């Protein structure tokens, strides 16, 4: 029984080391790729990860689109110009009855 304990401890240590090495190799490859992805303009030289563009919900259909690709009309965000027009043309207030 004691041999099983030592064998399991040895195996866990080996797995942790392999996992740490794999994560280190992946992060090295990622930082090397991100440093060249900046195009040499200094945007990604500090090795910090670029944040993803947040998704926003279209007021008309509910589809989530990247914030940079959304269309803003009267403070509302839409996934396309057609939905912005459709939302603007719908009746509001007393006309909605």
Order of alpha helices (4+ residues) and beta strands (2+ residues): alpha-beta-beta-beta-beta-alpha
